[in-house]
Amino acid sequence: MSGIKLFESKHIRSVWDESAQRWLFAVVDVVAALTDSANPQVYWRVLKKRLRAEGNETVTSCNALKMTAADGKQRLTDVADTEQLLRQREFAILTAEISRATFGMTPAEYKAFKALDKPTDNLRDHMNNLELIFTMLGEASTTEIARSKDAQGYVENRSAAAKGGAVAGRARQDLEQTSSKRITSKENYKQLPEAVARKRIKKDT
């Protein structure tokens, strides 16, 4: 038995495991719902590699099952049960921690700031070049701090996320003070084709 579940208005593929009497959910769908990533497949692949290197049981216990993809074809995808997904949710919290320290807003608050009211609106698609740069700086700084401190578990990684985001936050504030221009922008590109939007972003920055 399979089906589609809804989480925050986003579709999550699921299948019933009769032998274990539990629901299994497509991990990439959950990642898309929790992280607002432009490419949840890549996001999960990178995260999975890092977790495996750390010996994280959440990844090693994930199974792969065939599920119907967006193109209608049956493709193998990683699945997890509710307990495993609760652990994954911790990483969504880390993403919010980085964004808060970098911009003073969580991704959800940032979307509201830009008047992105549709669940399908991806925040990064509506960022200008400088917003994207500082987003990546916060993420890269967090990764570097976590590695250098050999961060283990949720608490230590959340601390690394706050510190990494703070690095980007201080850099953003320094540029704002020097340029007398705010980095975060309410402008979005919902009404523009992607190619035009990107040209406009480059022009603005």
One Martini backbone bead per residue (centre of mass of N, CA, C, O) as a GRO file, in nm:
protein
  205
    1MET     BB    1   0.095   0.037   0.024
    2SER     BB    2   0.035   0.363  -0.106
    3GLY     BB    3   0.119   0.728  -0.091
    4ILE     BB    4   0.016   1.070  -0.011
    5LYS     BB    5   0.155   1.317   0.179
    6LEU     BB    6   0.114   1.606   0.392
    7PHE     BB    7   0.358   1.883   0.434
    8GLU     BB    8   0.323   2.195   0.421
    9SER     BB    9   0.188   2.146   0.122
   10LYS     BB   10   0.366   1.886   0.073
   11HIS     BB   11   0.471   1.616  -0.098
   12ILE     BB   12   0.480   1.271   0.038
   13ARG     BB   13   0.602   0.979  -0.010
   14SER     BB   14   0.448   0.651   0.055
   15VAL     BB   15   0.481   0.333   0.247
   16TRP     BB   16   0.371   0.020   0.350
   17ASP     BB   17   0.505  -0.190   0.606
   18GLU     BB   18   0.389  -0.491   0.680
   19SER     BB   19   0.610  -0.638   0.854
   20ALA     BB   20   0.652  -0.364   1.051
   21GLN     BB   21   0.415  -0.171   1.079
   22ARG     BB   22   0.493   0.086   0.874
   23TRP     BB   23   0.584   0.394   0.763
   24LEU     BB   24   0.732   0.510   0.459
   25PHE     BB   25   0.953   0.777   0.350
   26ALA     BB   26   1.064   1.010   0.135
   27VAL     BB   27   1.342   1.187   0.194
   28VAL     BB   28   1.347   1.409  -0.031
   29ASP     BB   29   1.065   1.518   0.042
   30VAL     BB   30   1.137   1.608   0.328
   31VAL     BB   31   1.368   1.793   0.255
   32ALA     BB   32   1.197   1.987   0.082
   33ALA     BB   33   1.003   2.069   0.321
   34LEU     BB   34   1.236   2.164   0.539
   35THR     BB   35   1.470   2.337   0.350
   36ASP     BB   36   1.418   2.473   0.062
   37SER     BB   37   1.555   2.326  -0.157
   38ALA     BB   38   1.640   2.328  -0.495
   39ASN     BB   39   1.804   2.031  -0.439
   40PRO     BB   40   1.727   1.761  -0.258
   41GLN     BB   41   1.908   1.540  -0.377
   42VAL     BB   42   2.180   1.681  -0.321
   43TYR     BB   43   2.142   1.744  -0.027
   44TRP     BB   44   2.115   1.445   0.062
   45ARG     BB   45   2.381   1.337  -0.056
   46VAL     BB   46   2.570   1.517   0.114
   47LEU     BB   47   2.456   1.447   0.393
   48LYS     BB   48   2.496   1.140   0.376
   49LYS     BB   49   2.802   1.144   0.350
   50ARG     BB   50   2.855   1.282   0.622
   51LEU     BB   51   2.703   1.080   0.806
   52ARG     BB   52   2.867   0.832   0.731
   53ALA     BB   53   3.142   0.943   0.831
   54GLU     BB   54   3.006   0.958   1.133
   55GLY     BB   55   2.816   0.699   1.179
   56ASN     BB   56   2.520   0.740   1.117
   57GLU     BB   57   2.224   0.559   1.171
   58THR     BB   58   2.017   0.700   0.987
   59VAL     BB   59   2.159   0.607   0.720
   60THR     BB   60   2.226   0.297   0.761
   61SER     BB   61   1.895   0.240   0.800
   62CYS     BB   62   1.835   0.305   0.518
   63ASN     BB   63   1.620   0.249   0.254
   64ALA     BB   64   1.544   0.126  -0.080
   65LEU     BB   65   1.275   0.225  -0.296
   66LYS     BB   66   1.023   0.205  -0.519
   67MET     BB   67   0.904   0.508  -0.674
   68THR     BB   68   0.713   0.757  -0.791
   69ALA     BB   69   0.800   0.990  -0.998
   70ALA     BB   70   0.751   1.286  -1.166
   71ASP     BB   71   0.767   1.108  -1.451
   72GLY     BB   72   0.620   0.816  -1.360
   73LYS     BB   73   0.858   0.657  -1.262
   74GLN     BB   74   1.034   0.394  -1.128
   75ARG     BB   75   1.238   0.476  -0.838
   76LEU     BB   76   1.496   0.484  -0.642
   77THR     BB   77   1.454   0.555  -0.283
   78ASP     BB   78   1.490   0.685   0.009
   79VAL     BB   79   1.382   0.561   0.329
   80ALA     BB   80   1.174   0.646   0.624
   81ASP     BB   81   1.078   0.668   0.933
   82THR     BB   82   0.969   0.857   1.186
   83GLU     BB   83   1.222   0.844   1.365
   84GLN     BB   84   1.426   0.921   1.145
   85LEU     BB   85   1.290   1.197   1.070
   86LEU     BB   86   1.336   1.339   1.339
   87ARG     BB   87   1.640   1.359   1.292
   88GLN     BB   88   1.625   1.526   1.029
   89ARG     BB   89   1.491   1.780   1.156
   90GLU     BB   90   1.743   1.887   1.295
   91PHE     BB   91   1.868   2.000   1.022
   92ALA     BB   92   1.655   2.215   0.976
   93ILE     BB   93   1.729   2.374   1.229
   94LEU     BB   94   2.017   2.442   1.139
   95THR     BB   95   1.938   2.611   0.894
   96ALA     BB   96   1.788   2.827   1.063
   97GLU     BB   97   2.034   2.909   1.232
   98ILE     BB   98   2.207   3.022   1.005
   99SER     BB   99   2.006   3.233   0.896
  100ARG     BB  100   1.970   3.396   1.158
  101ALA     BB  101   2.277   3.474   1.185
  102THR     BB  102   2.303   3.608   0.899
  103PHE     BB  103   1.994   3.777   0.874
  104GLY     BB  104   1.772   3.754   1.118
  105MET     BB  105   1.641   3.496   0.964
  106THR     BB  106   1.448   3.266   0.874
  107PRO     BB  107   1.334   3.116   0.599
  108ALA     BB  108   1.035   3.180   0.663
  109GLU     BB  109   1.081   3.486   0.724
  110TYR     BB  110   1.210   3.552   0.450
  111LYS     BB  111   0.966   3.482   0.276
  112ALA     BB  112   0.783   3.697   0.405
  113PHE     BB  113   0.965   3.941   0.336
  114LYS     BB  114   0.926   3.857   0.010
  115ALA     BB  115   0.634   3.753  -0.044
  116LEU     BB  116   0.638   3.424  -0.016
  117ASP     BB  117   0.328   3.232  -0.025
  118LYS     BB  118   0.430   2.976  -0.165
  119PRO     BB  119   0.542   2.655  -0.130
  120THR     BB  120   0.700   2.667  -0.421
  121ASP     BB  121   0.870   2.886  -0.316
  122ASN     BB  122   1.209   2.960  -0.361
  123LEU     BB  123   1.426   3.148  -0.200
  124ARG     BB  124   1.687   3.141  -0.385
  125ASP     BB  125   1.534   3.237  -0.648
  126HIS     BB  126   1.496   3.539  -0.478
  127MET     BB  127   1.796   3.605  -0.481
  128ASN     BB  128   2.061   3.778  -0.478
  129ASN     BB  129   2.394   3.757  -0.497
  130LEU     BB  130   2.455   3.845  -0.201
  131GLU     BB  131   2.259   3.657  -0.060
  132LEU     BB  132   2.394   3.397  -0.166
  133ILE     BB  133   2.678   3.442  -0.057
  134PHE     BB  134   2.598   3.453   0.250
  135THR     BB  135   2.469   3.179   0.257
  136MET     BB  136   2.727   3.017   0.177
  137LEU     BB  137   2.907   3.122   0.405
  138GLY     BB  138   2.745   3.003   0.639
  139GLU     BB  139   2.766   2.705   0.546
  140ALA     BB  140   3.077   2.683   0.518
  141SER     BB  141   3.146   2.769   0.808
  142THR     BB  142   2.995   2.542   0.950
  143THR     BB  143   3.151   2.307   0.828
  144GLU     BB  144   3.433   2.394   0.929
  145ILE     BB  145   3.369   2.402   1.232
  146ALA     BB  146   3.267   2.111   1.263
  147ARG     BB  147   3.533   1.980   1.174
  148SER     BB  148   3.738   2.122   1.373
  149LYS     BB  149   3.547   2.021   1.632
  150ASP     BB  150   3.412   1.751   1.596
  151ALA     BB  151   3.110   1.741   1.568
  152GLN     BB  152   2.858   1.591   1.788
  153GLY     BB  153   2.560   1.605   1.733
  154TYR     BB  154   2.317   1.838   1.780
  155VAL     BB  155   2.438   2.047   1.978
  156GLU     BB  156   2.714   2.092   1.834
  157ASN     BB  157   2.591   2.164   1.552
  158ARG     BB  158   2.428   2.408   1.647
  159SER     BB  159   2.672   2.572   1.737
  160ALA     BB  160   2.807   2.576   1.456
  161ALA     BB  161   2.573   2.721   1.313
  162ALA     BB  162   2.583   2.983   1.479
  163LYS     BB  163   2.882   3.050   1.414
  164GLY     BB  164   2.869   3.043   1.105
  165GLY     BB  165   2.647   3.257   1.075
  166ALA     BB  166   2.806   3.483   1.226
  167VAL     BB  167   3.023   3.521   1.017
  168ALA     BB  168   2.825   3.619   0.795
  169GLY     BB  169   2.689   3.843   0.961
  170ARG     BB  170   2.940   4.023   0.999
  171ALA     BB  171   3.000   4.060   0.699
  172ARG     BB  172   2.734   4.192   0.625
  173GLN     BB  173   2.752   4.436   0.821
  174ASP     BB  174   3.015   4.549   0.707
  175LEU     BB  175   2.907   4.606   0.421
  176GLU     BB  176   2.671   4.786   0.502
  177GLN     BB  177   2.845   5.008   0.637
  178THR     BB  178   3.031   5.068   0.388
  179SER     BB  179   2.780   5.097   0.163
  180SER     BB  180   2.497   5.188   0.274
  181LYS     BB  181   2.361   4.888   0.223
  182ARG     BB  182   2.123   4.660   0.207
  183ILE     BB  183   2.113   4.322   0.152
  184THR     BB  184   1.838   4.273   0.214
  185SER     BB  185   1.551   4.192   0.006
  186LYS     BB  186   1.210   4.225  -0.099
  187GLU     BB  187   1.269   4.126  -0.360
  188ASN     BB  188   1.118   3.954  -0.631
  189TYR     BB  189   1.069   3.691  -0.917
  190LYS     BB  190   0.772   3.588  -0.990
  191GLN     BB  191   0.714   3.763  -1.275
  192LEU     BB  192   0.978   3.631  -1.385
  193PRO     BB  193   1.175   3.492  -1.579
  194GLU     BB  194   1.459   3.339  -1.500
  195ALA     BB  195   1.653   3.480  -1.700
  196VAL     BB  196   1.564   3.768  -1.630
  197ALA     BB  197   1.613   3.757  -1.327
  198ARG     BB  198   1.922   3.708  -1.339
  199LYS     BB  199   1.994   3.967  -1.491
  200ARG     BB  200   1.878   4.156  -1.272
  201ILE     BB  201   2.058   4.071  -1.041
  202LYS     BB  202   2.328   4.156  -1.170
  203LYS     BB  203   2.252   4.455  -1.206
  204ASP     BB  204   2.194   4.516  -0.895
  205THR     BB  205   2.509   4.410  -0.819
   0.00000   0.00000   0.00000
